[in-house]
Amino acid sequence: MDSKHVFGGVVAAFLFGFVVLYSSRGRENIKASEKNRSKKTLKSSGNGVCRSNFAGNTDVIIVGAGVAGSALAYALAKDGWRVQVIERDLTEPDRIVGELLHAGGCIKLAELGLEDCLDGIDSQIVFSFAAVHKDGRRTAISYPSNACSRSFHHGRFIQKLREKAASLPKYSSFPLQPIGTDVKLEQGTVTSLVEENGSIKGVLYKTKAGQELAASASLTIVCDGCFSNLRRNLCNPKDSIVVTYPISSNEIRCFVDVPGSKQPPISNGEMASYLKTVVAPQMPPELHNAFICAIEKGNIRTMPNRIMAASPSPTPGAFMIGDSLNMRHAVTGGGMTVGLSDVVLLRDLLRPLNDLRDGAAICKYLESFDILRKPTAFAINTLASTLHTVFSSSDQDPSRKEMKEAFFNYLSLGGVFSEGLMALLSGLNPAPLSLVFHCFAMLAYAVGRLLLPFPTPKRVCIAAKLILVGLGIIFPILKAEGIRATFFPVTMPAYYRTPPVQSTDERETGK
Ligand SMILES: Cc1cc2nc3c(=O)[nH]c(=O)nc-3n(C[C@H](O)[C@H](O)[C@H](O)COP(=O)(O)OP(=O)(O)OC[C@H]3O[C@@H](n4cnc5c(N)ncnc54)[C@H](O)[C@@H]3O)c2cc1C
């Protein structure tokens, strides 16, 4: 059995855990594509580009109505900001990403008042995971304090978020009555940011019919996801790694990490044969037949996995959150939790402001965002990379094999060990020092296993190499996340940014 694919088996076993441990909620159809919401009133503004009527009254343009964009639109509009959301495709996404929202992400969703978006979509409650080793050993890993996560069809959840944002009523101040909505959600592909004197003033976008429009606002927030074509203007992207995976769409999600930058093609059957010959033998026996069946049905889809540390370059008038800003390995399913946590933070930072027109001052103030988001992003990103690296490493190397074994056994210790890791991984405990504790505890545990009760010279050598390999895995990840900003935020000038002084007038729309 090729050890480098154990990871796939382990993850598949994790997913099997969903099936045996979660309880299901009633199924309900999601109806109504959001397409009809995208009716807009437009008037021409010369040079072939039209200007949306809404644009002149917009505080914030949000590019992309995925998890981050939709949640942010709702949060900001609820706070009184007038929001225009431009989304490339308002029909229900059929994507194989973002299907498990960890307990920490569920809490963030509730903080935003969006928890009911998990209802009526046949979402599943997940209490714990079952990790199965390739030799059949298994261990259950639960969330601490009876917390639970939710899993669902990504598209249904997104439509719920979009619906909720687009239908948020706007109230007149007196008499108090609904007078429309502060969120304008429309279909269009943003092609570029509009810049004037180094400040972003809005966007250009194309409708489905090919009409080019312009929209302007004091602040443009880019949430256009992992394939962002706008991030190059707003950050310095780092290298990505590519991982591909198939997952079935209903009961059991099967996530296979195919290592390397080139995947076997699906079209000529190479992928199916790869899955059958290399991956299937590692599947837990109870899943084996279903796995083969799914391959034979041909229901194989792939998705590249990208990793990108947040590296924004502050730009007046524009801001980035979600996958466009920062991506981590998908193995731990942490992306939506980080995204929603960013939404809560950004909403809170914008709350004290009355208007967003002073782009330079707001840009400076929002530099604190990158520091304040660190604890959650750091814990989830680092664990995702560490878990992926440890589980995908080859058994040919005794030190890596030992590390994998030790990690599995560490999880089996239960109590503070597995719960502590789950709390970090799920966003429930965004404490970087706790993560460092667990990383070193795992390393110490692995070395202890090798050296006790009697260290032989061979085992001492393996232990020394294991320490080097372990540190070699952890330190680059810590470095990419930013050691100073994570562990010593108070030494960062940006940590002390305060809201710019503004007039005390209420926003036009009122809170
Ligand atoms: C294989 C895989 C599995 C994953 N599984 C999980 C999981 O189980 N749990 C989890 O929490 N996370 C998971 N993630 C990560 C998660 O999917 C992302 O973190 C999350 O979807 C990011 O949300 P977002 O709003 O930033 O981007 P997206 O959800 O990708 O939304 C971006 C939106 O922007 C729109 N858009 C793009 N370009 C434009 C444009 N130019 N103009 C207008 N609109 C545009 C897109 O149509 C889309 O609607 C997974 C990721 C991968 C790769």
The ligand as an ORCA input file, in Angstrom:
! r2SCAN-3c Opt
* xyz 0 1
  C     -11.814     21.541     -1.884
  C     -12.255     22.506     -0.880
  C     -13.099     22.099      0.139
  C     -13.476     23.005      1.115
  N     -14.263     22.599      2.154
  C     -14.559     23.466      3.150
  C     -15.358     23.074      4.257
  O     -15.818     21.944      4.362
  N     -15.605     24.002      5.229
  C     -15.123     25.280      5.152
  O     -15.377     26.080      6.071
  N     -14.393     25.684      4.101
  C     -14.099     24.819      3.101
  N     -13.373     25.229      2.037
  C     -13.001     26.647      1.939
  C     -14.248     27.476      1.610
  O     -14.907     26.941      0.473
  C     -13.856     28.921      1.353
  O     -13.016     29.360      2.414
  C     -15.066     29.839      1.286
  O     -15.961     29.402      0.288
  C     -14.569     31.249      0.980
  O     -15.655     32.112      0.900
  P     -15.548     33.430      0.014
  O     -16.850     34.136      0.172
  O     -14.300     34.153      0.286
  O     -15.378     32.912     -1.489
  P     -16.442     32.094     -2.377
  O     -17.353     31.302     -1.511
  O     -15.608     31.369     -3.386
  O     -17.276     33.228     -3.084
  C     -16.737     34.075     -4.061
  C     -17.920     34.636     -4.860
  O     -17.440     35.668     -5.702
  C     -18.024     35.533     -6.993
  N     -17.082     36.167     -7.931
  C     -15.854     35.751     -8.284
  N     -15.279     36.632     -9.135
  C     -16.188     37.642     -9.331
  C     -16.188     38.832    -10.093
  N     -15.136     39.209    -10.829
  N     -17.294     39.616    -10.053
  C     -18.382     39.286     -9.306
  N     -18.426     38.161     -8.549
  C     -17.332     37.348     -8.556
  C     -18.157     34.029     -7.182
  O     -19.155     33.726     -8.143
  C     -18.552     33.585     -5.769
  O     -19.945     33.601     -5.580
  C     -13.002     24.339      1.037
  C     -12.191     24.743     -0.019
  C     -11.801     23.821     -0.971
  C     -10.906     24.247     -2.075
*
